[in-house]
Amino acid sequence: MITFVKMLLLLSLLASYGESETFLDAIKNFLPPVEILNRIDPSNKRYDFIVVGAGSAGSVLANRLSENKKWNILLLEAGEPEGIRHQIPILVGYFQLSNSNWGYKVEPQENACLGMINRQCSWPRGKILGGTSTLNYMIHTRGNMLDYDIWAALGNEGWSYEDVLYYFKKSERFNIPGIKNSSYHGDKGYLCVEHVPYHTELAKAFLKAGKQLGYEIVDYNGSDQIGFSYIQANLDKGTRCSAAKAYLRVKRPNLNIVTGATVTKVLIDQNKRAYGIEYIRNNQRSKVYCSKEMILSAGTIDSAKLLMLSGIGPKDHLEELGIEVIQDSKVGYNMYEHVGFLGLTFLVNQPVSLLQTRLLNPSVFFEYLVNRTGLMSLPGGAEALAFIRTKYAPDQRPDVELLFASGSLHSDGGLPLKKALRISDELYNTVYKPIEGRDAWSIWPIVQNPRSVGRLTLKSKDPLVPPRMEPNFFSHPADLEIILEGIKHAINISKTEPFQKYGSRLHDIKIPGCRTFEFASDDYWRCAIKHLPSMMNHEIGTVKMGPKEDPDAVVDPQLRVYGIRGLRVADASIMPAMPTGHVNAGIYMIGEKAADIIKQAWP
């Protein structure tokens, strides 16, 4: 795997060497922002604010709080800076196999992940400057307007769509020709939002098929989500625009960014006030202190883990592990994930899809290095999506996303995707090995607003032990049935003239474990979904935001942890309910809003 990536990078650099740019000019736009790292020992100084986690929300907070020159800000990140390879969209699948990923996996499932090793799906989380925004597929969707109005209706004042739209726009440097509506988009923010600069003929067919089926081509971050569209992505002229690249390439003497620092505990005094943290760096345990506030932005998994390790969590669970209880709180509950289906593959009879062998063509490297376009600019093959409503939709929001990819699980020759997704040898060798090297495309139907709810707990009070993640996938039968409806819509798309032009046909080798069912019957698809669910890595909710009267709320609408002074949480863990689509844009919004909340609290 590493050899292929190194070869890909080396050939791409050599392809442009000696042309109009020098070698250094050719790679300068890919260089990681290492120059921003002060790497000052944080223990030698007291800070006004300490931010834990340099992901999408943490990077925003570090940037925005350090705008006040009178405040000293410390940003701690367990991982290291991003590198050149992280900037190349097509390589996204490889980073989930690297030390840039925490390597989390869910507990063995009864009703899901049956085709994965030990019935455990992976939950990739970024352990790197920029967090998961440095290894995700860069898809930028805000969610539906009603999502945030529901948050507000739950008692979260200030979180309606009208309230949060300002922060979505504030974050954006929106640059998509043909979509210029200032009422929905901003162009002066740090976060680049662009179309992928290259589209395969199959992606174009996907949009044409949508039109033939009566759907509009929409700006899903505008007035209406229902319809088909190319993905809006966090790309900067064909290169990844991670949270680190967007928000941390600033040089401010009052901002200290320290990588390789794993935070193990929040320090809380007898008056229940947070005053610092413990962390491990270079195998040494240290402490650092703050005078104003601690902000946890370590993500849905690690923010909840840190709170519980620090004595904030369910009393019975903490006592069972011998952790002193400081605040009895429902940390770890309310955990949701968008789940879909990986196994819907359509074969075609023309060379129009994304195959790994095509990436070895020198012209592909040259096209990307010179113009930042071509196959290498595709985020792992994800090109377009559709939001639709099935017969089960309870309100105006779409209840299914159809994510289009110009390849399938076999298109990389069984290298990164199979391993990253933990697909078993039996399943892969039976279903996908026979079609390696053949052109194909796929649609992942993904349930929106899932009903199945999980819980995160600690396995140990040792901070270096991963937590227990029990998502309970498909414990609510509605999630399975909605995905099944999405499969039927996807198959209808494949039958339209734009796809039949390429001879599209459904790949029909049965999944082991589902052989007793008639292929393409409802019962077959139900079985297949349980064997090959897609994890969208959109975990949310473990540190639920809610009003004081909500017994499940961990933080208030100002993101302050109930019962603890000087401690806030700002990341996807505070989301009280799942937004439609992908969650990363919403995490940037939370970071922007949290920064203003804090500034107003400390005028």
HELIX and SHEET records of a PDB file:
HELIX    1   1 ILE A    2  SER A   16  1                                  15    
HELIX    2   2 PHE A   23  ILE A   27  1                                   5    
HELIX    3   3 LYS A   28  PHE A   30  5                                   3    
HELIX    4   4 VAL A   34  ILE A   36  5                                   3    
HELIX    5   5 PRO A   42  ASN A   44  5                                   3    
HELIX    6   6 SER A   56  LEU A   65  1                                  10    
HELIX    7   7 ARG A   85  GLN A   87  5                                   3    
HELIX    8   8 PRO A   89  LEU A   97  5                                   9    
HELIX    9   9 ILE A  117  ARG A  119  5                                   3    
HELIX   10  10 GLY A  131  THR A  134  5                                   4    
HELIX   11  11 MET A  145  ALA A  153  1                                   9    
HELIX   12  12 TYR A  161  SER A  171  1                                  11    
HELIX   13  13 GLU A  201  GLN A  212  1                                  12    
HELIX   14  14 ALA A  243  TYR A  247  1                                   5    
HELIX   15  15 GLY A  299  LEU A  309  1                                  11    
HELIX   16  16 LYS A  315  GLU A  320  1                                   6    
HELIX   17  17 GLN A  356  LEU A  360  5                                   5    
HELIX   18  18 PRO A  362  ASN A  371  1                                  10    
HELIX   19  19 LEU A  375  SER A  377  5                                   3    
HELIX   20  20 PRO A  416  ALA A  420  1                                   5    
HELIX   21  21 ASP A  425  VAL A  431  1                                   7    
HELIX   22  22 LYS A  433  ILE A  435  5                                   3    
HELIX   23  23 PRO A  477  SER A  494  1                                  18    
HELIX   24  24 GLU A  497  GLN A  500  1                                   4    
HELIX   25  25 ASP A  522  HIS A  531  1                                  10    
HELIX   26  26 ALA A  572  ILE A  574  5                                   3    
HELIX   27  27 ASN A  584  ALA A  601  1                                  18    
SHEET    1   A 6 LEU A 255  VAL A 258  0                                        
SHEET    2   A 6 ILE A  73  LEU A  76  1                                        
SHEET    3   A 6 TYR A  47  VAL A  52  1                                        
SHEET    4   A 6 GLN A 284  LEU A 296  1                                        
SHEET    5   A 6 ALA A 274  ARG A 281 -1                                        
SHEET    6   A 6 ALA A 261  ILE A 268 -1                                        
SHEET    1   B 5 LEU A 255  VAL A 258  0                                        
SHEET    2   B 5 ILE A  73  LEU A  76  1                                        
SHEET    3   B 5 TYR A  47  VAL A  52  1                                        
SHEET    4   B 5 GLN A 284  LEU A 296  1                                        
SHEET    5   B 5 LEU A 567  VAL A 569  1                                        
SHEET    1   C 2 TYR A 104  LYS A 105  0                                        
SHEET    2   C 2 SER A 122  TRP A 123 -1                                        
SHEET    1   D 3 GLU A 172  PHE A 174  0                                        
SHEET    2   D 3 LEU A 191  HIS A 195  1                                        
SHEET    3   D 3 GLN A 232  ALA A 233 -1                                        
SHEET    1   E 6 GLY A 227  TYR A 230  0                                        
SHEET    2   E 6 ALA A 382  ILE A 388 -1                                        
SHEET    3   E 6 VAL A 400  ALA A 405 -1                                        
SHEET    4   E 6 ALA A 440  VAL A 447 -1                                        
SHEET    5   E 6 THR A 345  LEU A 347 -1                                        
SHEET    6   E 6 ARG A 505  LEU A 506 -1                                        
SHEET    1   F 2 LEU A 235  ASP A 236  0                                        
SHEET    2   F 2 THR A 239  ARG A 240 -1                                        
SHEET    1   G 2 ILE A 312  GLY A 313  0                                        
SHEET    2   G 2 GLN A 327  ASP A 328  1                                        
SHEET    1   H 2 VAL A 339  PHE A 341  0                                        
SHEET    2   H 2 PRO A 533  MET A 535 -1                                        
SHEET    1   I 2 ARG A 455  THR A 457  0                                        
SHEET    2   I 2 ARG A 468  GLU A 470 -1                                        
END                                                                             
